[in-house]
């Protein structure tokens, strides 16, 4: 069961989300809050998996509220404004729903939550010990040595794999690739990015520089990366 709370100052928006949640057997609404202050109290009393969070609210807005949480639940923003989408995803929001929200779009956001839960499960140990992996690229199996795999980014069900000379697209999830690579040489730095530790030029703030490109470090992966770089 996935437990969630709704945080929105608009009564109609709260009722709509409540009605959507009620239609899903595996999702339960623990509380409906009109402000970030109310939500803060609920988060300290109950275990919450998902927070449906409005942005434009009196007092503390949704973005500032999320930044104030040390260990936030998964966040799905619900807002009438598209302006904050980039910042929302930089804060690792699972989804960004624009009002008016349809039931189909709501269900898709919930499916993303479920997929994120699967990603956070321990990856199976599949590293063969070989210094290379094979990826299916353009109907052929392409051999890529670990040292040549600079980093990989998730594109839904596909991956964009970067090497010093080429970029390859392959049908594979990031979790599957992570299981194929040696944990001592590679690190997940974001829900959508894996990097070769040897390819990191430097780390600055919430970014790592790899081959001249800045890659974002997700909040939940920062400590793990720091440990691997020691």
C-alpha positions as CSV (number, residue, x, y, z in Angstrom):
1,X,0.0,0.0,0.0
2,X,1.3,3.5,-0.9
3,X,0.4,6.1,1.6
4,X,0.1,9.7,0.5
5,X,-1.0,13.2,1.6
6,X,-2.4,16.1,-0.3
7,X,-1.1,19.6,0.2
8,X,-3.1,22.3,-1.6
9,X,-4.9,25.5,-0.6
10,X,-7.6,25.1,-3.2
11,X,-10.6,23.1,-2.0
12,X,-11.6,21.9,-5.5
13,X,-8.1,20.7,-6.2
14,X,-8.0,18.8,-2.9
15,X,-11.3,17.1,-3.6
16,X,-10.3,16.1,-7.1
17,X,-7.1,14.4,-6.0
18,X,-9.0,12.7,-3.1
19,X,-11.5,11.3,-5.7
20,X,-8.7,10.0,-7.9
21,X,-6.9,8.3,-5.0
22,X,-10.1,6.7,-3.9
23,X,-10.3,4.9,-7.3
24,X,-7.0,3.1,-6.7
25,X,-7.0,0.1,-4.5
26,X,-3.2,0.3,-3.7
27,X,-3.1,4.0,-2.8
28,X,-4.4,5.5,0.5
29,X,-4.7,9.1,1.4
30,X,-3.6,9.7,5.0
31,X,-4.4,13.4,5.2
32,X,-5.5,16.4,3.3
33,X,-3.7,19.7,4.2
34,X,-4.3,23.3,3.3
35,X,-0.8,24.5,4.0
36,X,2.8,23.4,4.3
37,X,2.6,23.9,8.1
38,X,-0.2,21.3,8.3
39,X,1.7,18.9,6.1
40,X,4.8,19.3,8.2
41,X,2.9,18.1,11.3
42,X,1.5,15.1,9.4
43,X,5.0,14.1,8.2
44,X,6.3,14.0,11.7
45,X,3.4,11.8,12.9
46,X,3.0,9.3,10.1
47,X,5.1,7.5,7.5
48,X,4.2,9.1,4.1
49,X,5.3,7.6,0.8
50,X,4.1,10.3,-1.6
51,X,3.3,14.0,-1.2
52,X,1.0,15.7,-3.7
53,X,2.2,19.2,-3.4
54,X,0.9,22.5,-4.8
55,X,3.5,25.2,-5.4
56,X,1.6,28.6,-5.1
57,X,0.3,28.5,-1.5
58,X,0.0,31.2,1.2
59,X,2.9,31.3,3.6
60,X,5.5,28.7,2.6
61,X,5.3,27.7,-1.1
62,X,5.7,24.1,-2.2
63,X,9.3,24.4,-3.5
64,X,10.5,26.0,-0.3
65,X,8.7,23.5,1.8
66,X,10.4,20.6,-0.1
67,X,13.8,22.2,0.4
68,X,13.1,22.4,4.1
69,X,12.6,18.6,4.5
70,X,15.6,16.6,5.5
71,X,14.2,13.3,4.2
72,X,11.3,14.1,2.0
73,X,8.9,11.4,0.6
74,X,8.5,11.1,-3.1
75,X,7.0,14.4,-4.5
76,X,4.4,14.9,-7.2
77,X,3.8,18.6,-7.8
78,X,0.3,19.7,-8.7
79,X,0.2,23.2,-10.0
80,X,-1.4,25.6,-12.5
81,X,2.0,27.0,-13.5
82,X,4.6,25.4,-15.8
83,X,7.3,27.9,-14.8
84,X,8.8,25.9,-12.0
85,X,9.1,22.5,-13.7
86,X,12.9,22.7,-14.2
87,X,13.5,23.5,-10.5
88,X,11.0,20.8,-9.4
89,X,12.8,18.1,-11.3
90,X,16.2,19.4,-10.0
91,X,14.7,18.7,-6.6
92,X,14.0,15.1,-7.8
93,X,10.3,15.4,-8.0
94,X,8.8,12.2,-9.4
95,X,6.3,14.1,-11.6
96,X,4.9,17.6,-12.3
97,X,1.1,17.7,-12.9
98,X,-0.4,20.8,-14.5
99,X,-4.0,21.6,-13.5
100,X,-6.6,20.7,-14.5
101,X,-5.3,17.2,-13.9
102,X,-7.0,14.3,-15.7
103,X,-7.3,10.9,-14.1
104,X,-5.2,9.3,-16.8
105,X,-2.4,11.7,-16.1
106,X,-2.7,11.1,-12.4
107,X,-2.4,7.4,-12.9
108,X,0.7,7.9,-14.9
109,X,2.3,9.8,-12.0
110,X,1.4,7.0,-9.6
111,X,3.0,4.5,-12.0
112,X,6.2,6.6,-12.0
113,X,6.2,6.3,-8.2
114,X,5.9,2.5,-8.4
115,X,8.8,2.4,-10.9
116,X,10.9,4.6,-8.6
117,X,10.3,2.2,-5.8
118,X,11.6,-0.7,-7.9
119,X,14.7,1.3,-8.8
120,X,15.6,1.8,-5.2
121,X,15.5,-2.0,-4.5
122,X,19.0,-3.5,-4.2
123,X,20.2,-4.4,-7.7
124,X,20.9,-8.0,-8.4
125,X,24.6,-9.0,-8.5
126,X,25.1,-9.6,-12.2
127,X,28.7,-8.3,-12.7
128,X,30.5,-11.2,-14.5
129,X,34.0,-10.0,-13.6
130,X,34.8,-9.3,-17.2
131,X,36.2,-5.8,-18.0
132,X,33.5,-5.1,-20.6
133,X,29.7,-5.4,-21.2
134,X,27.7,-6.1,-24.3
135,X,24.9,-3.7,-25.3
136,X,22.3,-4.2,-28.1
137,X,22.8,-1.3,-30.5
138,X,21.2,-1.2,-33.9
139,X,20.4,-4.9,-34.0
140,X,23.9,-5.9,-33.0
141,X,25.7,-6.7,-29.7
142,X,28.3,-4.0,-29.1
143,X,31.2,-4.7,-26.8
144,X,32.0,-1.7,-24.5
145,X,35.0,-1.9,-22.1
146,X,34.3,-0.4,-18.7
147,X,37.0,2.1,-19.1
148,X,35.3,3.5,-22.2
149,X,31.9,3.9,-20.6
150,X,32.0,7.5,-19.3
151,X,28.4,7.8,-18.2
152,X,24.9,6.7,-19.1
153,X,21.6,8.6,-18.9
154,X,18.1,7.1,-18.7
155,X,15.6,7.9,-21.5
156,X,12.5,6.0,-20.1
157,X,13.0,2.4,-21.2
158,X,16.2,3.3,-23.1
159,X,19.6,4.4,-22.2
160,X,22.0,6.9,-23.7
161,X,25.5,5.6,-23.2
162,X,28.4,7.9,-23.7
163,X,32.0,6.8,-24.7
164,X,34.9,9.0,-25.6
165,X,34.2,8.8,-29.3
166,X,30.5,7.9,-29.6
167,X,27.1,8.0,-28.0
168,X,24.9,4.8,-28.2
169,X,21.2,4.3,-27.6
170,X,20.2,0.9,-26.2
171,X,17.0,-0.7,-24.9
172,X,17.7,-1.2,-21.2
173,X,16.8,0.3,-17.8
174,X,19.4,2.1,-15.7
175,X,18.9,-0.4,-12.9
176,X,19.8,-3.3,-15.3
177,X,22.9,-1.5,-16.5
178,X,23.9,-0.8,-12.9
179,X,23.7,-4.5,-12.1
180,X,26.1,-5.3,-15.0
181,X,28.8,-2.8,-13.9
182,X,31.3,-3.2,-11.1
183,X,30.1,-1.1,-8.1
184,X,33.7,-0.2,-7.3
185,X,34.1,1.6,-10.6
186,X,30.7,3.1,-11.2
187,X,28.3,5.2,-9.2
188,X,24.6,6.2,-9.5
189,X,24.6,9.9,-9.0
190,X,21.0,10.6,-9.9
191,X,17.9,8.5,-10.5
192,X,18.6,8.9,-14.2
193,X,22.5,8.9,-14.3
194,X,25.4,6.5,-13.7
195,X,29.0,7.7,-14.1
196,X,32.4,6.0,-14.3
197,X,34.3,7.2,-11.3
198,X,37.5,7.4,-13.3
199,X,35.9,9.8,-15.8
200,X,35.0,12.4,-13.2
201,X,37.1,15.5,-13.7
202,X,35.9,17.2,-10.5
203,X,32.9,17.6,-8.2
204,X,31.6,21.1,-7.5
205,X,28.4,21.7,-5.4
206,X,25.7,19.4,-6.7
207,X,27.4,18.6,-10.0
208,X,30.2,16.4,-11.4
209,X,32.1,17.3,-14.5
210,X,32.6,14.5,-17.0
211,X,34.1,15.2,-20.4
212,X,33.3,18.9,-20.2
213,X,29.7,18.3,-19.2
214,X,28.1,19.0,-15.8
215,X,25.9,16.2,-14.5
216,X,23.5,16.8,-11.6
217,X,24.0,14.9,-8.3
218,X,20.7,13.8,-6.8
219,X,20.2,14.5,-3.1
220,X,19.6,10.8,-2.2
221,X,22.8,9.8,-4.0
222,X,25.2,12.4,-2.8
223,X,26.5,10.5,0.3
224,X,27.0,7.3,-1.6
225,X,29.1,9.2,-4.2
226,X,31.1,10.9,-1.5
227,X,31.9,7.5,0.1
228,X,33.1,6.1,-3.2
229,X,35.4,9.0,-3.9
230,X,37.2,8.8,-0.6
